[in-house]
């Protein structure tokens, strides 16, 4: 956003959102900055500006060292020639005036891509939605990739599609299937196949008329108010921001064998000399137990990124607090690290009996048995 971005041969975690500039005629500098900041905070690296005849100038995205340009359609544009490939070659590349990486969304059979020599890659627009009444797959993407011969592939992802224009306007009235967690399923397919993807384009930031907008509802709504008023979609950004991060920092070793055996819990043990209340907290998840003296085994479900805390109170007085530095649970870690984080604490007040100290030391020696926290009290 606001600066040039370079993409290597392989997918480097670059994600752009399709942006219709024609819907921004009343944007102010503040509106532009608001959209840019929201997109940036959602792990979106830039907007693919659909400018039409409008004069706005985007910041630039580079693929293989060349400024990238794309299209929506264009396979029927021959520019005075009898062949669209030659027409685009004449328009963009002959004469050497522009050094471009041309990755168009031509709606042509994938098998013909080897003949489209003007293109440095291809953008598969329609792969964002299922073909008919079925779940999303990577089949269409695979066809494109197989026929590109190593050229760049720009994948598409979209959360929805519904348009409802009558014959007196755009005459578009249909849906694409969005059931069965379309946006999550599509992103998961892209992350799994990221080695074959150069860029991901989100469709769209602000195409209100087709209902797949993920940005704030601003500017012109293109006559879509009958089905878009009151339908904010920005929580899709919250959902999607996790997936580019997964793709940016893959673990080269891969998922450990038997990873599915374990569960996302904080495993704890409390050693109490006298009865008391034990509280385990991580983010918004909190559990409280009224425990008798002795050894108690406790667990706390972990469902969101959070920092672990624990406390013990007796007769209304807090006798122990545990806030171990670095004991953080992440729903989106940069690598597969199943090692145990072990933390423990001594009481804030009073000295425990000798027997309690013996239990603490034994627990320390048994850490390798799988304890992730010990809470003596």
C-alpha positions as a Python dict, from the first residue, in 0.01 Angstrom:
ca = {
    (1, 'X'): (0, 0, 0),
    (2, 'X'): (155, 328, -107),
    (3, 'X'): (481, 164, -212),
    (4, 'X'): (607, -74, -476),
    (5, 'X'): (576, -446, -400),
    (6, 'X'): (791, -714, -562),
    (7, 'X'): (682, -1075, -607),
    (8, 'X'): (929, -1358, -649),
    (9, 'X'): (876, -1656, -876),
    (10, 'X'): (704, -1849, -597),
    (11, 'X'): (414, -1727, -386),
    (12, 'X'): (553, -1479, -135),
    (13, 'X'): (236, -1408, 58),
    (14, 'X'): (119, -1124, -170),
    (15, 'X'): (-257, -1074, -160),
    (16, 'X'): (-447, -801, -347),
    (17, 'X'): (-814, -706, -346),
    (18, 'X'): (-1012, -622, -659),
    (19, 'X'): (-1113, -256, -629),
    (20, 'X'): (-1363, -76, -856),
    (21, 'X'): (-1236, 280, -888),
    (22, 'X'): (-1559, 389, -1057),
    (23, 'X'): (-1732, 357, -718),
    (24, 'X'): (-1498, 614, -559),
    (25, 'X'): (-1580, 938, -739),
    (26, 'X'): (-1670, 1110, -409),
    (27, 'X'): (-1377, 967, -209),
    (28, 'X'): (-1164, 1209, -11),
    (29, 'X'): (-800, 1160, 87),
    (30, 'X'): (-928, 1050, 427),
    (31, 'X'): (-1157, 788, 270),
    (32, 'X'): (-872, 648, 64),
    (33, 'X'): (-645, 631, 367),
    (34, 'X'): (-918, 461, 571),
    (35, 'X'): (-960, 190, 307),
    (36, 'X'): (-584, 144, 276),
    (37, 'X'): (-538, 115, 652),
    (38, 'X'): (-821, -136, 687),
    (39, 'X'): (-682, -347, 403),
    (40, 'X'): (-328, -332, 536),
    (41, 'X'): (-440, -440, 883),
    (42, 'X'): (-614, -737, 719),
    (43, 'X'): (-293, -868, 556),
    (44, 'X'): (-390, -733, 212),
    (45, 'X'): (-86, -591, 32),
    (46, 'X'): (-257, -375, -229),
    (47, 'X'): (-561, -301, -444),
    (48, 'X'): (-599, -425, -801),
    (49, 'X'): (-755, -107, -936),
    (50, 'X'): (-1026, -163, -1195),
    (51, 'X'): (-993, 179, -1354),
    (52, 'X'): (-1184, 154, -1682),
    (53, 'X'): (-1149, 495, -1840),
    (54, 'X'): (-1080, 670, -1510),
    (55, 'X'): (-743, 846, -1473),
    (56, 'X'): (-641, 728, -1124),
    (57, 'X'): (-282, 602, -1098),
    (58, 'X'): (-207, 306, -867),
    (59, 'X'): (104, 221, -676),
    (60, 'X'): (283, -56, -858),
    (61, 'X'): (314, -428, -807),
    (62, 'X'): (612, -603, -963),
    (63, 'X'): (621, -968, -1071),
    (64, 'X'): (954, -1108, -1186),
    (65, 'X'): (1098, -756, -1179),
    (66, 'X'): (836, -609, -1412),
    (67, 'X'): (538, -386, -1339),
    (68, 'X'): (228, -604, -1334),
    (69, 'X'): (-89, -525, -1527),
    (70, 'X'): (-398, -738, -1560),
    (71, 'X'): (-741, -738, -1722),
    (72, 'X'): (-1094, -853, -1673),
    (73, 'X'): (-1167, -1028, -2001),
    (74, 'X'): (-1005, -883, -2317),
    (75, 'X'): (-990, -1200, -2524),
    (76, 'X'): (-1211, -1031, -2786),
    (77, 'X'): (-984, -726, -2819),
    (78, 'X'): (-780, -762, -3137),
    (79, 'X'): (-668, -397, -3174),
    (80, 'X'): (-705, -404, -3550),
    (81, 'X'): (-548, -746, -3600),
    (82, 'X'): (-713, -1080, -3666),
    (83, 'X'): (-573, -1243, -3350),
    (84, 'X'): (-617, -1124, -2991),
    (85, 'X'): (-272, -1249, -2889),
    (86, 'X'): (-105, -1041, -3159),
    (87, 'X'): (-334, -749, -3084),
    (88, 'X'): (-230, -742, -2719),
    (89, 'X'): (132, -790, -2820),
    (90, 'X'): (109, -481, -3042),
    (91, 'X'): (-70, -281, -2772),
    (92, 'X'): (154, -367, -2480),
    (93, 'X'): (492, -501, -2577),
    (94, 'X'): (602, -427, -2931),
    (95, 'X'): (836, -131, -2947),
    (96, 'X'): (969, -190, -2599),
    (97, 'X'): (804, 121, -2451),
    (98, 'X'): (677, -66, -2144),
    (99, 'X'): (846, -345, -1951),
    (100, 'X'): (539, -520, -1816),
    (101, 'X'): (441, -846, -1651),
    (102, 'X'): (106, -909, -1817),
    (103, 'X'): (-121, -1144, -1618),
    (104, 'X'): (-469, -1111, -1773),
    (105, 'X'): (-799, -1275, -1690),
    (106, 'X'): (-883, -1397, -2040),
    (107, 'X'): (-1191, -1618, -2045),
    (108, 'X'): (-1052, -1888, -2270),
    (109, 'X'): (-1006, -2266, -2239),
    (110, 'X'): (-697, -2335, -2026),
    (111, 'X'): (-565, -2569, -2295),
    (112, 'X'): (-513, -2266, -2522),
    (113, 'X'): (-287, -2082, -2275),
    (114, 'X'): (37, -2212, -2436),
    (115, 'X'): (-60, -2015, -2748),
    (116, 'X'): (-112, -1688, -2557),
    (117, 'X'): (251, -1583, -2577),
    (118, 'X'): (179, -1219, -2489),
    (119, 'X'): (90, -1324, -2135),
    (120, 'X'): (349, -1363, -1860),
    (121, 'X'): (91, -1553, -1660),
    (122, 'X'): (-282, -1585, -1614),
    (123, 'X'): (-549, -1474, -1369),
    (124, 'X'): (-822, -1734, -1316),
    (125, 'X'): (-1114, -1511, -1221),
    (126, 'X'): (-1391, -1772, -1215),
    (127, 'X'): (-1202, -2019, -995),
    (128, 'X'): (-1318, -1819, -690),
    (129, 'X'): (-1661, -1987, -696),
    (130, 'X'): (-1786, -2343, -748),
    (131, 'X'): (-1887, -2445, -1096),
    (132, 'X'): (-2254, -2522, -1037),
    (133, 'X'): (-2415, -2687, -735),
    (134, 'X'): (-2101, -2831, -573),
    (135, 'X'): (-1827, -2746, -328),
    (136, 'X'): (-1523, -2542, -430),
    (137, 'X'): (-1220, -2734, -564),
    (138, 'X'): (-872, -2659, -698),
    (139, 'X'): (-942, -2836, -1028),
    (140, 'X'): (-972, -2525, -1242),
    (141, 'X'): (-657, -2380, -1086),
    (142, 'X'): (-468, -2699, -1163),
    (143, 'X'): (-570, -2682, -1529),
    (144, 'X'): (-439, -2327, -1556),
    (145, 'X'): (-113, -2406, -1378),
    (146, 'X'): (-53, -2712, -1595),
    (147, 'X'): (-92, -2508, -1914),
    (148, 'X'): (111, -2204, -1808),
    (149, 'X'): (444, -2380, -1842),
    (150, 'X'): (595, -2217, -1535),
    (151, 'X'): (454, -1870, -1597),
    (152, 'X'): (298, -1677, -1308),
    (153, 'X'): (-42, -1783, -1178),
    (154, 'X'): (-277, -1538, -1005),
    (155, 'X'): (-545, -1719, -807),
    (156, 'X'): (-882, -1573, -712),
    (157, 'X'): (-1076, -1595, -387),
    (158, 'X'): (-1419, -1454, -310),
    (159, 'X'): (-1662, -1489, -21),
    (160, 'X'): (-1992, -1461, -210),
    (161, 'X'): (-2175, -1373, -532),
    (162, 'X'): (-2526, -1236, -571),
    (163, 'X'): (-2642, -975, -820),
    (164, 'X'): (-3001, -859, -870),
    (165, 'X'): (-3020, -603, -1149),
    (166, 'X'): (-3329, -589, -1366),
    (167, 'X'): (-3348, -570, -1744),
    (168, 'X'): (-3378, -192, -1720),
    (169, 'X'): (-3021, -161, -1582),
    (170, 'X'): (-2736, -416, -1595),
    (171, 'X'): (-2969, -712, -1653),
    (172, 'X'): (-2783, -944, -1412),
    (173, 'X'): (-2987, -1156, -1174),
    (174, 'X'): (-2815, -1473, -1045),
    (175, 'X'): (-2602, -1623, -769),
    (176, 'X'): (-2297, -1846, -738),
    (177, 'X'): (-2301, -2109, -467),
    (178, 'X'): (-2149, -1982, -142),
    (179, 'X'): (-2250, -2268, 90),
    (180, 'X'): (-2025, -2492, 299),
    (181, 'X'): (-1783, -2225, 421),
    (182, 'X'): (-1685, -2110, 70),
    (183, 'X'): (-1437, -1843, 180),
    (184, 'X'): (-1261, -2068, 432),
    (185, 'X'): (-1254, -2370, 201),
    (186, 'X'): (-1114, -2163, -86),
    (187, 'X'): (-841, -2006, 126),
    (188, 'X'): (-743, -2346, 262),
    (189, 'X'): (-702, -2476, -93),
    (190, 'X'): (-483, -2179, -181),
    (191, 'X'): (-262, -2221, 127),
    (192, 'X'): (-219, -2591, 49),
    (193, 'X'): (-110, -2510, -308),
    (194, 'X'): (83, -2189, -243),
    (195, 'X'): (398, -2321, -411),
    (196, 'X'): (217, -2289, -747),
    (197, 'X'): (69, -1942, -685),
    (198, 'X'): (236, -1606, -753),
    (199, 'X'): (-42, -1370, -638),
    (200, 'X'): (-385, -1406, -478),
    (201, 'X'): (-655, -1156, -574),
    (202, 'X'): (-959, -1110, -348),
    (203, 'X'): (-1282, -1047, -539),
    (204, 'X'): (-1363, -787, -424),
    (205, 'X'): (-1304, -485, -206),
    (206, 'X'): (-1600, -278, -320),
    (207, 'X'): (-1807, -444, -594),
    (208, 'X'): (-2136, -390, -417),
    (209, 'X'): (-2346, -488, -716),
    (210, 'X'): (-2219, -847, -700),
    (211, 'X'): (-2233, -867, -317),
    (212, 'X'): (-1873, -989, -271),
    (213, 'X'): (-1740, -664, -122),
    (214, 'X'): (-1526, -703, 191),
    (215, 'X'): (-1434, -336, 249),
    (216, 'X'): (-1642, -60, 409),
    (217, 'X'): (-1953, 53, 224),
    (218, 'X'): (-1846, 390, 86),
    (219, 'X'): (-1877, 588, -236),
    (220, 'X'): (-2120, 481, -508),
    (221, 'X'): (-2318, 164, -439),
    (222, 'X'): (-2391, 128, -812),
    (223, 'X'): (-2767, 94, -768),
    (224, 'X'): (-2734, -204, -535),
    (225, 'X'): (-2898, -49, -230),
    (226, 'X'): (-3202, -278, -255),
    (227, 'X'): (-2988, -576, -151),
    (228, 'X'): (-2683, -419, 14),
    (229, 'X'): (-2824, -163, 259),
    (230, 'X'): (-2756, -290, 610),
    (231, 'X'): (-2531, -573, 491),
    (232, 'X'): (-2181, -490, 610),
    (233, 'X'): (-1920, -750, 516),
    (234, 'X'): (-1608, -631, 698),
    (235, 'X'): (-1600, -929, 934),
    (236, 'X'): (-1496, -1131, 629),
    (237, 'X'): (-1172, -932, 650),
    (238, 'X'): (-1129, -1046, 1009),
    (239, 'X'): (-1169, -1404, 895),
    (240, 'X'): (-944, -1373, 592),
    (241, 'X'): (-652, -1198, 757),
    (242, 'X'): (-539, -1528, 907),
    (243, 'X'): (-487, -1707, 577),
    (244, 'X'): (-224, -1483, 411),
    (245, 'X'): (-15, -1514, 726),
    (246, 'X'): (-33, -1894, 698),
    (247, 'X'): (95, -1872, 342),
    (248, 'X'): (369, -1617, 412),
    (249, 'X'): (558, -1826, 664),
    (250, 'X'): (525, -2194, 581),
    (251, 'X'): (701, -2448, 796),
    (252, 'X'): (937, -2625, 554),
    (253, 'X'): (931, -2943, 764),
    (254, 'X'): (553, -2978, 748),
    (255, 'X'): (293, -3107, 992),
    (256, 'X'): (436, -3353, 1247),
    (257, 'X'): (311, -3710, 1235),
    (258, 'X'): (29, -3771, 1487),
    (259, 'X'): (-36, -3397, 1523),
    (260, 'X'): (-408, -3466, 1536),
    (261, 'X'): (-366, -3668, 1856),
    (262, 'X'): (-326, -3360, 2075),
    (263, 'X'): (-587, -3102, 2175),
    (264, 'X'): (-577, -2726, 2226),
    (265, 'X'): (-588, -2721, 2606),
    (266, 'X'): (-386, -2569, 2885),
    (267, 'X'): (-299, -2864, 3111),
    (268, 'X'): (-243, -2764, 3472),
    (269, 'X'): (-195, -2918, 3818),
    (270, 'X'): (-269, -2747, 4147),
    (271, 'X'): (-98, -2853, 4472),
    (272, 'X'): (-295, -2714, 4767),
    (273, 'X'): (-207, -2752, 5134),
    (274, 'X'): (-555, -2626, 5229),
    (275, 'X'): (-879, -2582, 5025),
    (276, 'X'): (-896, -2287, 4788),
    (277, 'X'): (-1025, -2147, 4459),
    (278, 'X'): (-813, -2185, 4145),
    (279, 'X'): (-872, -1968, 3836),
    (280, 'X'): (-721, -2036, 3493),
    (281, 'X'): (-755, -1770, 3226),
    (282, 'X'): (-645, -1727, 2866),
    (283, 'X'): (-802, -1434, 2682),
    (284, 'X'): (-1179, -1448, 2716),
    (285, 'X'): (-1178, -1809, 2840),
    (286, 'X'): (-1184, -1850, 3219),
    (287, 'X'): (-1253, -2146, 3443),
    (288, 'X'): (-1282, -2146, 3825),
    (289, 'X'): (-1259, -2448, 4054),
    (290, 'X'): (-1328, -2484, 4429),
    (291, 'X'): (-1072, -2744, 4529),
    (292, 'X'): (-989, -2940, 4840),
    (293, 'X'): (-635, -2986, 4964),
    (294, 'X'): (-406, -3215, 4770),
    (295, 'X'): (-328, -3254, 4400),
    (296, 'X'): (-585, -3153, 4137),
    (297, 'X'): (-562, -3194, 3759),
    (298, 'X'): (-715, -2910, 3559),
    (299, 'X'): (-751, -2810, 3194),
    (300, 'X'): (-863, -2499, 3008),
    (301, 'X'): (-978, -2499, 2643),
    (302, 'X'): (-777, -2266, 2417),
    (303, 'X'): (-981, -2120, 2130),
    (304, 'X'): (-822, -1782, 2053),
    (305, 'X'): (-479, -1624, 2070),
    (306, 'X'): (-416, -1533, 2433),
    (307, 'X'): (-174, -1517, 2726),
    (308, 'X'): (-204, -1765, 3011),
    (309, 'X'): (-276, -1653, 3367),
    (310, 'X'): (-356, -1840, 3688),
    (311, 'X'): (-439, -1753, 4048),
    (312, 'X'): (-526, -1915, 4378),
    (313, 'X'): (-736, -1753, 4650),
    (314, 'X'): (-823, -1871, 5000),
    (315, 'X'): (-1084, -1708, 5225),
    (316, 'X'): (-1110, -1416, 4982),
    (317, 'X'): (-734, -1349, 4979),
    (318, 'X'): (-527, -1409, 4666),
    (319, 'X'): (-234, -1624, 4769),
    (320, 'X'): (-85, -1686, 4425),
    (321, 'X'): (-71, -1517, 4086),
    (322, 'X'): (95, -1670, 3782),
    (323, 'X'): (155, -1461, 3468),
    (324, 'X'): (450, -1635, 3304),
    (325, 'X'): (626, -1418, 3042),
    (326, 'X'): (609, -1573, 2697),
    (327, 'X'): (334, -1821, 2784),
    (328, 'X'): (123, -1723, 2482),
    (329, 'X'): (-115, -1940, 2281),
    (330, 'X'): (-150, -1856, 1911),
    (331, 'X'): (-416, -1979, 1669),
    (332, 'X'): (-182, -1887, 1382),
    (333, 'X'): (174, -1979, 1481),
    (334, 'X'): (456, -1931, 1227),
    (335, 'X'): (561, -2296, 1252),
    (336, 'X'): (460, -2632, 1394),
    (337, 'X'): (606, -2627, 1745),
    (338, 'X'): (448, -2889, 1970),
    (339, 'X'): (703, -2846, 2248),
    (340, 'X'): (555, -2790, 2597),
    (341, 'X'): (577, -2452, 2770),
    (342, 'X'): (615, -2529, 3141),
    (343, 'X'): (556, -2266, 3412),
    (344, 'X'): (506, -2270, 3786),
    (345, 'X'): (492, -2036, 4083),
    (346, 'X'): (531, -2017, 4460),
    (347, 'X'): (271, -1861, 4693),
    (348, 'X'): (259, -1484, 4737),
    (349, 'X'): (218, -1522, 5115),
    (350, 'X'): (316, -1781, 5378),
    (351, 'X'): (568, -2059, 5343),
    (352, 'X'): (419, -2394, 5240),
    (353, 'X'): (488, -2701, 5453),
    (354, 'X'): (786, -2920, 5373),
    (355, 'X'): (556, -3180, 5217),
    (356, 'X'): (433, -2920, 4968),
    (357, 'X'): (784, -2838, 4864),
    (358, 'X'): (853, -3205, 4801),
    (359, 'X'): (547, -3223, 4572),
    (360, 'X'): (666, -2915, 4384),
    (361, 'X'): (1008, -3061, 4322),
    (362, 'X'): (858, -3390, 4207),
    (363, 'X'): (637, -3208, 3962),
    (364, 'X'): (937, -3024, 3828),
    (365, 'X'): (1114, -3353, 3770),
    (366, 'X'): (804, -3489, 3597),
    (367, 'X'): (769, -3198, 3351),
    (368, 'X'): (879, -3416, 3062),
    (369, 'X'): (577, -3633, 3122),
    (370, 'X'): (372, -3365, 2953),
    (371, 'X'): (272, -3107, 3215),
    (372, 'X'): (236, -2758, 3068),
    (373, 'X'): (183, -2573, 3396),
    (374, 'X'): (210, -2642, 3764),
    (375, 'X'): (42, -2430, 4025),
    (376, 'X'): (160, -2501, 4379),
    (377, 'X'): (-41, -2334, 4649),
}
